Amino acid sequence: LALVVPPAAHAADEGAGQYAVNCIACHGADLAGVEGLGVNLVTSRFVAGQPADALLAFLKAGRLPDDPATVSGRPMPGFGWVP
C-alpha cells in the first residue's frame, strides 16, 4: 500500500524543511526574529506588502546591509537556488 501525499501538502512540507535549514537561525522557529539577526516576519510591513512573486525575487537576490531599502540595516543572504 503506497502513501499518496497531495502535491500542496508536499510543497508545504518542503517549504517548512527549507525554512528549518536556511531561515530559522535568523528568523526563529516562530518567525518572530532573533535579536540582532533576522527581522520578525510576522509583523514585517515589507513581507505583508509584497506579492508572492516579489518575495520570491527578494529571497533569490537577498539584500546587502548598505542597500538603501534595508530598513533594519541587517543583511539578507540571497538564495538564488530557490525555484
Summary of the structure (lengths in Angstrom):
residues: 83
radius of gyration: 14.6
end to end distance: 31.4
largest distance: 55.4
contacts: 158
relative contact order: 0.11
helix: 41%
strand: 2%
